[in-house]
Amino acid sequence: MDELVVVVLDALIGGVVLWLAAKITSVDLALSETVIAAGGAAAVALVPTAGWILSIVVLFVLLKKFSKASIWPDIILMVIVGRLVSFVALMALGGLR
């Protein structure tokens, strides 16, 4: 049950952060698309050992599919900012328990 809560929080927080990063980098993405991409990446991250790298690949693929933006600099910058801010936010929420 805890894993499900983490995946949902990661999808929501990551989706909002990616949407904000898309606005900053002028990439045309809807909030629903970023939440779906972040949720897919969060679900794949549950795979043992290689999940973290697979989740980044899934995030890149979904963002590329939804936005048709160039990989460099738009999507790479969005992913770097999104993953860093999501990680910090989830660590802060985890510290509140």
Stockholm file with secondary structure:
# STOCKHOLM 1.0

chainA/1-97         MDELVVVVLDALIGGVVLWLAAKITSVDLALSETVIAAGGAAAVALVPTAGWILSIVVLFVLLKKFSKASIWPDIILMVIVGRLVSFVALMALGGLR
#=GR chainA/1-97 SS CHHHHHHHHHHHHHHHHHHHHHHHTTCCCCHHHHHHHHHHHHHHTTSTTTHHHHHHHHHHHHHHHHHCCCIIIIIHHHHHHHHHHHHHHHHHHHHTC
#=GC SS_cons        CHHHHHHHHHHHHHHHHHHHHHHHTTCCCCHHHHHHHHHHHHHHTTSTTTHHHHHHHHHHHHHHHHHCCCIIIIIHHHHHHHHHHHHHHHHHHHHTC
//
